[in-house]
Amino acid sequence: MNNFGEVLETLRRAQGFTQDDLLEKINVTQAALSRYENNLRMPDTEVIERLARTLGVTPAFLTRDHRVRGALAVDAHMRRQRTTKASLWRRLEARLNKYRLHISTLFEEVSMRAEQTVPTFDPVDTSPVQAALMVRAQWRMPVGPVRNLTRWLEAAGCVVLEENFGTSRIDGMSQWIDDHPIMLINNAVPTDRKRLTLAHELGHLVLHNGLATDDPEREANEFAAELLMPGHVIKPDLCPATIGRLRDLKRVWGVSMQALYERAYSLDMVTSTERATFYRSMNARGWKTMEPDSDLLAPETPQLVTSIGSTLRSKGLSDREIASRAGFTEDSPDNPFLAPTRHLRAV
């Protein structure tokens, strides 16, 4: 028996369904559903069709032997607040795994050639700062601010998807699809925060590809800071690190005023006392939770997945055929390969 049960449970969680929710829709017993999800029994053809229709996938997708890197239950790298409810981030983690399955299915039929690659490093031998500098060098990124980080990621074969997570407590998550990395990003956050999340998740992909470290979040943060704000380049700009100057620098570097101040702090340009004063000033202005000028930054808009869909349509495939190859039902709102006018959930 293939990993049908694991796939079924992942798709159910991705839709936000409990077992009871799914039972109401497919008309089987709880005992039967439990056996399906635990790979103790395979449903008959009629039940498979009802399950697939309810979950927005094709029967062939639901029953295929998905050969993807790692188990579906593996935790995704995730940028989130510590107090986020487990039920919420587990659902979003399941959605990432769902996309991972669909995209890996399509990639078995469609070859994708990337200009660059996302390199990986052993975090024991390579510090986050060194890794960030090597990524910049390998990708031949210009000195200074990173313009359109999403474009750089997609040029390296990274699949970037966006959804409104329905919460501001989770920013994004990432995993690998064999040799292709995938990110799922919260599109309800400001551009400056989204850019830091993209860089943070890239840090996980680069440094934590199957390797356990003591503090992966700190390492991903250090990587992101160096990638977006290289110390040797930005240091002169941060003197003095006043609120007015940081507001101007935000539009130059495309990161938040708080991220800029934290960079100054990490470079030993400000003291702990000055840092505390800065955050009190931000709080007094109401800027700690909602900074000004975020809407002035150039948006980060993924294009790779929709361009794959456009390329397939240009080769004569219909939306129905594209959906079928990726394992979606024709009317699934989760299908990121649909034309932009029809696609509602992922960009």
C-alpha positions in Angstrom: 0.0 0.0 0.0 1.3 3.5 -0.8 1.2 6.5 1.5 -2.5 7.1 0.8 -3.4 7.6 4.5 -0.7 10.3 5.0 -1.8 12.1 1.8 -5.4 11.9 2.9 -4.7 13.4 6.3 -2.5 16.1 4.9 -5.2 17.2 2.4 -7.9 17.1 5.1 -5.9 19.3 7.4 -5.0 21.6 4.5 -8.7 22.3 3.9 -9.2 23.0 7.6 -11.4 19.9 8.1 -11.6 17.8 11.2 -12.4 14.1 10.8 -16.0 14.9 11.8 -16.2 17.6 9.1 -15.0 15.2 6.4 -17.3 12.4 7.6 -20.3 14.7 7.0 -19.3 15.2 3.4 -18.3 11.7 2.4 -20.8 9.5 4.3 -18.5 6.9 5.9 -18.0 5.9 9.5 -15.4 7.4 11.8 -13.8 4.0 12.1 -13.5 3.6 8.4 -12.0 7.1 8.0 -9.5 6.4 10.8 -8.4 3.2 9.0 -8.0 5.1 5.8 -5.8 7.7 7.4 -3.7 5.1 9.2 -3.1 3.0 6.0 -5.0 0.1 7.5 -7.6 0.0 4.7 -8.0 1.3 1.2 -11.4 2.9 0.3 -13.4 1.6 -2.6 -13.6 3.5 -5.9 -16.8 5.3 -5.0 -15.5 6.6 -1.7 -12.2 7.7 -3.3 -14.2 9.7 -5.8 -16.2 11.4 -3.0 -13.0 12.1 -1.0 -11.2 13.5 -4.0 -14.1 15.8 -5.0 -14.5 17.1 -1.4 -10.8 17.8 -1.1 -10.5 19.5 -4.5 -8.1 16.9 -6.1 -8.4 14.2 -8.7 -8.8 10.5 -7.7 -5.5 9.8 -9.5 -3.7 12.4 -7.4 -5.2 11.1 -4.2 -4.2 7.5 -4.9 -0.8 7.9 -6.6 2.4 6.9 -4.8 3.8 10.4 -4.1 7.6 10.0 -4.2 8.7 13.3 -2.7 11.7 14.1 -0.5 11.0 13.5 3.1 7.8 12.5 4.9 4.6 14.6 4.6 4.6 14.9 8.4 8.0 16.6 8.5 7.8 20.1 10.1 8.2 23.0 7.7 10.6 25.8 8.5 8.3 28.6 9.7 8.5 32.2 10.6 5.9 32.6 13.3 5.3 34.0 16.8 5.8 31.6 19.6 2.3 32.1 20.9 0.6 31.0 17.6 -2.0 28.3 18.1 -0.7 24.9 17.1 -3.9 24.2 15.2 -3.4 27.2 12.9 0.3 26.6 12.0 -0.4 22.9 11.6 -3.1 23.7 9.0 -0.8 26.1 7.1 2.0 23.5 7.3 -0.4 21.0 5.7 -1.3 23.5 3.0 2.5 23.9 2.2 2.7 20.1 2.0 -0.4 20.0 -0.3 1.2 22.5 -2.7 4.4 20.5 -2.5 2.6 17.4 -3.7 0.8 19.2 -6.5 3.9 20.9 -7.8 6.1 17.9 -7.6 3.4 16.0 -9.5 3.5 18.6 -12.3 7.3 18.7 -12.3 7.4 15.0 -13.1 5.9 16.0 -16.5 7.2 19.5 -16.9 10.9 20.3 -16.9 11.9 23.6 -15.2 15.3 25.1 -15.9 16.5 27.7 -13.5 19.2 30.4 -14.2 20.7 29.8 -10.7 20.3 27.3 -7.9 19.6 27.7 -4.1 22.9 26.5 -2.6 23.1 24.7 0.7 25.8 24.9 3.3 26.7 22.9 6.4 25.8 25.4 9.3 28.6 23.8 11.4 31.2 24.9 8.9 29.5 28.0 7.5 28.1 30.9 9.5 24.8 32.5 8.5 26.8 35.7 7.5 29.2 33.7 5.3 26.3 31.8 3.7 24.5 35.0 2.9 27.5 36.6 1.3 28.2 33.4 -0.7 24.6 33.4 -2.0 24.9 37.0 -3.0 28.2 36.2 -4.8 26.8 33.0 -6.5 23.7 34.9 -7.7 25.9 37.8 -8.8 23.7 40.3 -6.9 24.7 43.9 -7.2 26.3 45.6 -4.2 23.8 47.3 -2.0 20.0 46.9 -1.5 18.3 43.9 -3.0 15.7 44.9 -5.5 12.8 42.4 -6.0 14.0 39.5 -3.9 11.2 37.3 -5.2 12.6 37.6 -8.7 16.0 36.4 -7.5 14.4 33.5 -5.7 12.4 32.4 -8.7 15.4 32.7 -11.0 17.0 30.2 -8.7 14.1 27.8 -9.1 12.4 28.6 -5.8 8.6 28.3 -6.1 7.0 31.2 -4.1 3.3 31.0 -3.4 1.2 33.5 -1.5 -2.0 33.3 0.5 -3.8 35.3 3.1 -3.1 33.3 6.2 -6.0 34.9 8.1 -3.5 35.9 10.9 -0.6 38.2 11.3 1.1 35.8 13.7 2.6 33.6 10.9 4.6 35.2 8.1 5.8 32.3 6.0 7.2 28.7 5.7 9.4 26.7 3.4 10.5 23.2 2.4 12.2 21.4 -0.5 10.5 19.5 -3.4 13.4 17.2 -4.3 15.8 19.8 -5.8 13.3 22.6 -5.9 12.6 24.7 -2.8 9.1 26.0 -2.1 7.9 28.9 0.1 4.3 29.8 1.2 4.1 33.5 2.2 1.4 35.5 4.0 0.3 38.1 1.5 -1.5 40.2 4.2 1.7 41.6 5.7 3.5 44.8 4.6 6.1 44.6 1.9 9.0 45.3 4.3 8.0 42.4 6.5 7.4 40.1 3.5 10.9 40.8 2.2 12.4 39.9 5.6 10.3 36.7 5.6 11.5 35.7 2.2 15.1 36.2 3.2 14.5 34.4 6.5 13.0 31.4 4.8 15.8 31.4 2.2 18.2 31.2 5.2 16.4 28.0 6.4 16.6 26.5 2.9 20.3 27.3 2.6 21.4 26.3 6.1 18.9 23.8 7.4 18.4 21.3 4.6 18.0 18.2 6.8 20.5 19.4 9.3 19.6 20.1 13.0 21.2 23.1 14.8 20.8 24.5 18.2 19.1 27.8 17.1 17.8 27.7 13.5 15.6 30.8 14.0 18.5 32.9 15.1 20.6 31.6 12.2 17.9 32.4 9.7 17.5 35.9 11.1 21.3 36.5 10.9 21.3 35.2 7.3 18.4 37.5 6.3 20.0 40.5 7.9 23.2 40.0 6.0 21.5 39.2 2.7 19.3 42.3 2.7 21.6 44.6 4.6 25.3 43.5 4.2 27.2 44.9 7.1 30.2 46.3 5.2 27.9 48.2 2.9 25.1 49.4 5.1 27.2 50.4 8.1 28.0 54.0 6.9 24.3 54.6 6.2 23.3 53.7 9.8 25.3 56.5 11.4 23.4 58.2 13.0 20.5 55.7 13.5 17.9 58.3 14.2 14.2 57.7 13.5 14.2 60.3 10.7 17.2 58.7 9.0 15.8 55.2 9.4 12.5 56.3 7.8 14.5 57.5 4.7 16.7 54.4 4.7 13.6 52.2 4.7 12.7 53.3 1.2 16.3 52.7 0.1 16.8 49.2 1.6 13.2 47.9 1.5 13.2 46.8 5.1 11.5 48.1 8.2 12.9 50.8 10.4 13.0 48.3 13.2 15.0 45.8 11.1 17.4 48.6 10.2 17.8 49.5 13.9 18.4 45.9 14.8 21.1 45.8 12.1 22.8 48.8 13.7 22.6 47.0 17.1 24.0 43.8 15.7 26.9 45.8 14.3 27.6 47.4 17.7 26.7 50.8 16.5 24.1 51.5 19.2 23.9 50.4 22.9 21.2 48.4 24.7 20.1 51.6 26.4 19.8 53.5 23.0 17.9 50.5 21.6 15.3 50.6 24.5 14.9 54.3 23.9 14.3 53.7 20.2 11.5 51.3 20.8 9.9 53.6 23.3 9.9 56.3 20.7 8.4 53.9 18.1 5.7 52.9 20.6 4.8 56.5 21.4 4.3 57.1 17.7 2.2 53.9 17.2 4.8 52.7 14.8 6.0 49.5 16.5 3.1 47.6 15.1 2.3 49.7 12.0 5.3 51.6 10.5 4.8 54.4 8.0 5.8 54.2 4.3 5.5 50.5 3.9 3.1 51.2 1.1 5.8 53.1 -0.8 8.0 50.1 -1.3 7.9 48.2 -4.6 5.7 45.1 -4.1 7.1 41.6 -4.1 4.9 39.6 -6.5 5.6 36.0 -7.4 5.3 35.2 -11.1 6.9 31.8 -11.7 3.9 29.6 -11.1 1.5 31.6 -13.1 4.1 31.9 -15.9 4.4 28.1 -15.9 0.6 27.9 -16.4 0.8 30.5 -19.2 3.6 28.5 -20.9 1.5 25.3 -20.8 -1.5 27.2 -22.2 0.7 28.5 -25.0 1.6 24.9 -25.9 -2.1 24.2 -26.4 -3.1 22.8 -23.0 -6.5 23.9 -21.6 -7.0 24.9 -17.9 -8.7 21.6 -17.4 -5.7 19.7 -18.7 -3.3 21.7 -16.6 -5.3 21.2 -13.5 -5.5 17.5 -14.2 -1.8 17.1 -14.7 -1.2 18.9 -11.3 -3.9 16.8 -9.6 -6.4 19.6 -9.0 -10.1 19.4 -9.9 -11.0 21.9 -12.6 -12.8 24.3 -10.2 -10.3 24.1 -7.3 -9.6 27.6 -5.9 -6.2 26.4 -4.7 -4.8 25.8 -8.2 -2.0 28.3 -8.7 -1.5 27.5 -12.4 -4.8 29.0 -13.5 -4.9 32.3 -15.4 -4.7 35.2 -12.9 -8.3 36.3 -13.5 -9.6 33.0 -12.3 -7.0 32.3 -9.5 -8.3 33.3 -6.1 -6.0 32.0 -3.4 -2.4 31.6 -4.3 -0.4 33.9 -6.5 
